[in-house]
Structures are given as C-alpha cells and as structure tokens.
Amino acid sequence: MHLAEIVRRQAVARPVAAFVVREPGANFDEAAVIARCRAELAHFKAPQSIRFPAELPRNAMGKLDKRAIRAPYWSGIGRGIAG
C-alpha cells in the first residue's frame, strides 16, 4: 500500500473515504483495509469506505494533491478546502 488519504465530511470530523494505491501484486480488499484501520486507529478515525485508484494526483512539487482528491466530495459546499 503506497498512500492513503482520508476525505472527511464538512460538518462532522468523521472520515468518509480513504484512497489506497496498491503495490503491484498486492491482494487485499476494502474489508481488509477497514478492519486494519479499525484495529489500529481510534474508532472515529476509521474510514467508512475505501477507494482503490491506480494513482493519486500530485502537485508540481510531487506532493500529494489533497485538494484534487477532496474536490468531488466538497463540490457545492460554500467554503474553501484547506490543503
């Protein structure tokens, strides 16, 4: 597993989704990742769902572009997205 980014709801600090990029040959599914998160994180920090994109967006400096990941979940909300 390379990276995971958690997207949170605006009004509640409850994680909605984690984005996980699998390494070649990795064999795990959404249930396994959620179970691992629940075992290692506080209950309120465990994601409700997992997405498995081929790659995560990066900015010009090569850092994870959190705004691009969060944008579909925050569309229509009248506040900016903190990077």
C-alpha positions as CSV (number, residue, x, y, z in Angstrom):
1,M,0.0,0.0,0.0
2,H,1.6,3.3,-1.1
3,L,-0.6,6.1,0.2
4,A,-3.9,6.7,1.9
5,E,-5.8,9.9,2.0
6,I,-8.9,10.4,4.1
7,V,-11.7,12.6,3.0
8,R,-13.9,14.0,5.7
9,R,-17.4,15.4,5.8
10,Q,-17.7,19.1,6.2
11,A,-19.9,19.3,9.3
12,V,-18.6,16.2,11.1
13,A,-15.0,15.1,11.6
14,R,-15.9,11.6,10.6
15,P,-13.8,10.1,7.8
16,V,-15.8,9.1,4.8
17,A,-13.3,7.5,2.5
18,A,-9.7,6.5,2.3
19,F,-7.8,6.3,-1.0
20,V,-5.3,3.5,-1.3
21,V,-2.9,2.8,-4.1
22,R,-2.0,-0.9,-4.2
23,E,1.5,-2.0,-5.0
24,P,1.7,-4.5,-7.9
25,G,0.7,-7.9,-6.7
26,A,-1.0,-6.7,-3.5
27,N,-4.0,-8.7,-2.7
28,F,-6.3,-7.1,-0.2
29,D,-9.8,-5.6,-0.4
30,E,-11.9,-2.9,1.1
31,A,-13.0,-5.0,4.1
32,A,-9.4,-5.9,5.0
33,V,-8.3,-2.3,4.9
34,I,-11.2,-1.1,7.0
35,A,-10.6,-3.9,9.5
36,R,-6.9,-2.9,9.8
37,C,-7.8,0.7,10.3
38,R,-10.3,-0.1,13.0
39,A,-7.7,-2.3,14.7
40,E,-5.0,0.4,14.6
41,L,-6.9,3.7,14.8
42,A,-9.4,5.2,17.1
43,H,-12.9,4.2,16.1
44,F,-13.9,7.7,15.0
45,K,-10.9,7.9,12.6
46,A,-11.6,4.6,10.7
47,P,-12.9,5.2,7.2
48,Q,-16.3,4.1,6.2
49,S,-15.2,3.2,2.6
50,I,-12.0,2.6,0.6
51,R,-11.3,3.7,-2.9
52,F,-8.5,2.0,-5.0
53,P,-7.4,4.4,-7.7
54,A,-4.4,3.5,-9.9
55,E,-2.6,6.6,-8.7
56,L,-3.2,9.7,-6.6
57,P,-2.8,13.2,-8.0
58,R,0.4,15.1,-7.3
59,N,1.1,18.8,-7.4
60,A,4.0,20.3,-9.3
61,M,6.3,19.7,-6.4
62,G,5.4,16.0,-6.3
63,K,3.4,16.2,-3.1
64,L,0.0,14.6,-2.7
65,D,-2.6,17.0,-4.1
66,K,-5.3,16.8,-1.3
67,R,-7.4,19.4,-3.0
68,A,-7.8,17.3,-6.1
69,I,-8.7,14.3,-4.1
70,R,-11.2,16.1,-1.9
71,A,-12.8,18.2,-4.7
72,P,-15.6,15.7,-5.8
73,Y,-16.7,15.4,-2.2
74,W,-16.6,19.1,-1.4
75,S,-18.3,20.4,-4.6
76,G,-21.2,22.7,-3.9
77,I,-20.0,23.5,-0.4
78,G,-19.6,27.2,0.2
79,R,-16.2,27.1,1.8
80,G,-12.6,26.5,0.6
81,I,-10.7,23.3,1.1
82,A,-7.8,23.5,3.4
83,G,-4.7,22.0,1.8
